[in-house]
Amino acid sequence: LYKLEVNIPWQISLAAGETSTMLEGRLVTGMDHNTYLLRAQAGQTLTVTTTTPDNNVCLTIAARMTDGTYIPLVNSNSQPTTAWSDILPTGAEYSQVYSISVSRCPDTPMENTFYTLFVSIAN
């Protein structure tokens, strides 16, 4: 018996002049994460937080490199966190696309979970 799980990332787009957005999401039973993609400039400050009624989801944030691979900036498996803020890395090897994954924190039950994701970019 084989199981195939496909996770298609959602694109986070900010309108001209907007610096933040709030999204509602849900992890259903059997699905362990949702992924969002965001374009941001090197040197900007990216702030991401997630909240749930049970405080049971964590963040993984990664920078996409120009070769298509991802470098983790924070990883929910090694550093479980619900909030992260930092200045985005500079360098020609970064493609300015960032992956934000919302997943169940380690050792939490696989049940339906509703969450709010807040994303902010500052110059």
C-alpha positions in Angstrom: 0.0 0.0 0.0 1.4 3.4 -1.0 0.3 6.8 -0.2 1.0 9.9 -2.3 0.7 13.3 -0.7 0.9 16.4 -3.0 1.4 19.8 -1.4 0.9 22.7 -3.9 2.2 25.9 -2.3 0.0 29.0 -2.1 1.5 32.3 -3.3 1.4 35.2 -0.9 1.1 38.4 -2.8 1.0 41.9 -1.3 -0.7 44.7 -3.1 1.3 47.9 -3.9 1.9 49.7 -0.6 0.9 46.8 1.6 3.5 45.5 4.0 1.6 42.7 5.7 -1.2 40.1 5.4 -3.1 37.7 7.6 -4.2 34.3 6.2 -6.5 31.6 7.7 -5.5 28.0 7.2 -6.2 24.5 8.2 -4.2 21.3 8.6 -6.6 18.4 8.1 -6.1 14.9 9.6 -3.4 13.1 7.6 -1.9 16.4 6.2 1.2 17.5 8.1 1.9 20.9 6.5 0.8 23.8 4.3 3.4 25.7 2.3 3.3 29.4 1.1 5.7 31.1 -1.3 6.6 34.8 -0.9 8.9 37.1 -2.9 10.9 39.6 -0.8 14.1 41.6 -1.3 17.4 40.9 0.3 17.9 43.1 3.4 14.2 43.4 4.1 12.9 42.3 7.5 10.5 39.3 7.3 8.3 38.6 10.3 6.1 35.6 10.4 3.8 34.4 13.2 1.2 31.7 13.5 -1.4 31.2 16.1 -3.8 28.4 16.9 -6.3 27.7 19.8 -4.1 24.8 21.0 -0.7 26.4 20.1 0.2 23.2 18.2 1.6 24.4 14.8 5.1 25.5 14.1 7.0 27.3 11.3 9.7 26.3 8.9 11.0 29.1 6.7 13.5 28.6 3.9 15.3 30.7 1.3 15.2 29.4 -2.3 18.7 29.5 -3.9 19.2 30.3 -7.6 19.9 26.6 -8.3 16.4 25.7 -7.0 17.4 24.2 -3.6 16.2 25.6 -0.3 18.3 26.6 2.7 16.4 26.6 6.0 16.3 29.8 8.0 14.3 28.2 10.8 13.2 24.6 10.9 10.2 23.3 12.9 11.9 20.0 13.6 15.1 21.3 15.1 13.7 24.7 16.4 10.0 24.5 17.0 8.7 28.0 16.9 5.5 29.9 16.3 7.2 33.3 15.5 10.2 34.3 13.5 11.7 37.7 12.4 15.0 38.4 10.8 16.7 40.4 8.0 16.6 38.4 4.8 20.0 37.3 3.5 21.9 39.0 0.8 24.0 37.4 -2.0 23.7 36.6 -5.6 22.9 32.9 -4.8 19.5 33.8 -3.2 16.6 34.0 -5.6 14.4 36.3 -3.4 11.7 33.6 -3.0 11.0 32.3 0.5 9.0 29.2 1.5 6.9 29.4 4.7 5.6 26.1 5.9 3.0 25.7 8.7 3.2 22.3 10.2 2.2 20.4 13.3 4.7 20.8 16.1 6.6 17.7 17.1 4.6 15.3 19.3 1.2 16.8 18.6 -1.8 14.7 17.4 -2.7 14.4 13.7 -6.1 16.1 14.0 -7.8 19.0 12.2 -6.1 22.2 13.2 -7.1 25.7 12.3 -4.5 28.5 12.3 -3.8 32.1 11.5 -0.7 33.1 9.7 0.6 36.7 9.8 3.3 37.8 7.4 5.0 41.2 7.4 7.8 42.7 5.3 9.6 45.9 6.3 12.4 47.8 4.5 
